[in-house]
Amino acid sequence: MKTIFELIDLKGRCAVITGATGYLGRTFCHTLAELNCNIVIVDINPDKCKEFATEISSKYGVDSLALDCYLSIESNVAAIPEKVQKHFGRMDILINNAAYVGTSGLQGWATSFDKQSTSTWRQALEVNLTAVFTLCRESVPLLKNSGNGSIINIASIYGLLGPDWGLYDGTEMGNPAAYSASKGGLIQFTRWLSTTCAPGIRANSICPGGIFRNQDKVFLERYISKTPLRRMAIEEDFKGIIAYLSSDMSRYVSGQNFIIDGGFSAW
Ligand SMILES: NC(=O)c1ccc[n+]([C@@H]2O[C@H](COP(=O)([O-])OP(=O)(O)OC[C@H]3O[C@@H](n4cnc5c(N)ncnc54)[C@H](O)[C@@H]3O)[C@@H](O)[C@H]2O)c1
């Protein structure tokens, strides 16, 4: 029987992480590189991607590749697996993490329902859901070849729950309809993938709860009082689930959604 250290080791494997230079994306890259995994950094800004790739390689001694890409452009998305194949010859883990989030500052986004625009809804669906569909479809041959293929889709508690508007009263914060709808779609797309791509590839989703980012004090107090563990999440809270779902620790786990929210959704 393998030891726990053997099961979690990702030596020689290759992970593609979208939105890799954002808060959670960086945490995921550090986590997998700590477990000896080679890393593909996908995000919009080419300089940030290159800088972060250099940081990851020098800190952990793994190989890393910076791929700047607009996930709203289908040809950009579809080109990713070929670039990964060329550099690493394999893809074992795909983490779909990039998204328009509540704080993305788009027009017609985190505002009242009557002001949320159809064009922003479409843009958000394109990045948060359609790009994931395209990237998964194009990555299937490489992930199947891996023998250990694992897709991890980063959803949200707002893919499961309706917003409690009392949390936002009197703040500048919002909870866009397209965010919720795209994340709900992502959770169901993950289940669909898990049976469609089995047995070669596993697919699971994660629903993080709210992460502390110096939010409005009033919001913070209300959010924390609704959370059984009495705090918002921090990035480190997601290292465990990412290590678990990426590695052979979870090799008999597929089609599941993991809610990491300090108990927010338990009552
Ligand atoms: N922050 C939270 O409280 C929270 C809660 C639940 C779920 N999540 C989810 O976690 C994931 C990461 O969120 P985060 O808080 O780290 O946000 P973030 O804004 O720090 O990271 C998102 C990354 O996605 C990239 N991105 C956005 N649009 C892109 C595009 N068109 N093409 C390529 N890259 C693009 C951004 O450049 C950014 O680096 C998201 O899927 C988000 O929905 C976050």
The ligand as an SDF file (V2000), in Angstrom:
LIG
                    3D

 44 48  0  0  0  0  0  0  0  0999 V2000
  -12.9570   35.8040   -3.5640 N   0  0  0  0  0  0  0  0  0  0  0  0
  -13.9990   35.1300   -3.0970 C   0  0  0  0  0  0  0  0  0  0  0  0
  -14.5900   35.4490   -2.0470 O   0  0  0  0  0  0  0  0  0  0  0  0
  -14.5020   33.9330   -3.8590 C   0  0  0  0  0  0  0  0  0  0  0  0
  -15.5700   33.2140   -3.3180 C   0  0  0  0  0  0  0  0  0  0  0  0
  -16.0790   32.1440   -4.0220 C   0  0  0  0  0  0  0  0  0  0  0  0
  -15.5060   31.7680   -5.2320 C   0  0  0  0  0  0  0  0  0  0  0  0
  -14.4590   32.4650   -5.7340 N   0  0  0  0  0  0  0  0  0  0  0  0
  -13.9280   32.0390   -7.0240 C   0  0  0  0  0  0  0  0  0  0  0  0
  -12.5400   31.8130   -6.9470 O   0  0  0  0  0  0  0  0  0  0  0  0
  -11.9240   32.0750   -8.2070 C   0  0  0  0  0  0  0  0  0  0  0  0
  -10.7350   33.0100   -8.0170 C   0  0  0  0  0  0  0  0  0  0  0  0
  -11.1790   34.2070   -7.4190 O   0  0  0  0  0  0  0  0  0  0  0  0
  -10.1870   35.2690   -6.7570 P   0  0  0  0  0  0  0  0  0  0  0  0
  -10.8900   35.7540   -5.5500 O   0  0  0  0  0  0  0  0  0  0  0  0
   -8.8180   34.7100   -6.6510 O   0  0  0  0  0  0  0  0  0  0  0  0
  -10.2790   36.4310   -7.8430 O   0  0  0  0  0  0  0  0  0  0  0  0
   -9.1380   37.2160   -8.6410 P   0  0  0  0  0  0  0  0  0  0  0  0
   -9.8390   38.3400   -9.3240 O   0  0  0  0  0  0  0  0  0  0  0  0
   -7.9830   37.5140   -7.7430 O   0  0  0  0  0  0  0  0  0  0  0  0
   -8.6580   36.1450   -9.7190 O   0  0  0  0  0  0  0  0  0  0  0  0
   -9.3270   35.9250  -10.9330 C   0  0  0  0  0  0  0  0  0  0  0  0
   -8.2690   35.8370  -12.0260 C   0  0  0  0  0  0  0  0  0  0  0  0
   -8.9330   35.5260  -13.2600 O   0  0  0  0  0  0  0  0  0  0  0  0
   -8.3310   36.2830  -14.2790 C   0  0  0  0  0  0  0  0  0  0  0  0
   -9.2610   36.5050  -15.3790 N   0  0  0  0  0  0  0  0  0  0  0  0
  -10.4350   37.1730  -15.3260 C   0  0  0  0  0  0  0  0  0  0  0  0
  -10.9620   37.2610  -16.5560 N   0  0  0  0  0  0  0  0  0  0  0  0
  -10.0960   36.6270  -17.4030 C   0  0  0  0  0  0  0  0  0  0  0  0
  -10.0800   36.4090  -18.8110 C   0  0  0  0  0  0  0  0  0  0  0  0
  -11.0460   36.8670  -19.5940 N   0  0  0  0  0  0  0  0  0  0  0  0
   -9.0390   35.7280  -19.3310 N   0  0  0  0  0  0  0  0  0  0  0  0
   -8.0410   35.2720  -18.5390 C   0  0  0  0  0  0  0  0  0  0  0  0
   -7.9990   35.4650  -17.1970 N   0  0  0  0  0  0  0  0  0  0  0  0
   -9.0210   36.1360  -16.6470 C   0  0  0  0  0  0  0  0  0  0  0  0
   -7.9740   37.6120  -13.6350 C   0  0  0  0  0  0  0  0  0  0  0  0
   -6.9720   38.3100  -14.3470 O   0  0  0  0  0  0  0  0  0  0  0  0
   -7.5290   37.1710  -12.2320 C   0  0  0  0  0  0  0  0  0  0  0  0
   -6.1340   36.9880  -12.1360 O   0  0  0  0  0  0  0  0  0  0  0  0
  -13.0190   32.6360   -9.1090 C   0  0  0  0  0  0  0  0  0  0  0  0
  -13.5300   31.6150   -9.9240 O   0  0  0  0  0  0  0  0  0  0  0  0
  -14.0670   33.0930   -8.1130 C   0  0  0  0  0  0  0  0  0  0  0  0
  -15.3580   33.1070   -8.6710 O   0  0  0  0  0  0  0  0  0  0  0  0
  -13.9400   33.5340   -5.0760 C   0  0  0  0  0  0  0  0  0  0  0  0
  1  2  1  0
  2  3  2  0
  2  4  1  0
  4  5  1  0
  4 44  2  0
  5  6  2  0
  6  7  1  0
  7  8  2  0
  8  9  1  0
  8 44  1  0
  9 10  1  0
  9 42  1  0
 10 11  1  0
 11 12  1  0
 11 40  1  0
 12 13  1  0
 13 14  1  0
 14 15  2  0
 14 16  1  0
 14 17  1  0
 17 18  1  0
 18 19  2  0
 18 20  1  0
 18 21  1  0
 21 22  1  0
 22 23  1  0
 23 24  1  0
 23 38  1  0
 24 25  1  0
 25 26  1  0
 25 36  1  0
 26 27  1  0
 26 35  1  0
 27 28  2  0
 28 29  1  0
 29 30  1  0
 29 35  2  0
 30 31  1  0
 30 32  2  0
 32 33  1  0
 33 34  2  0
 34 35  1  0
 36 37  1  0
 36 38  1  0
 38 39  1  0
 40 41  1  0
 40 42  1  0
 42 43  1  0
M  CHG  2   8   1  16  -1
M  END
$$$$
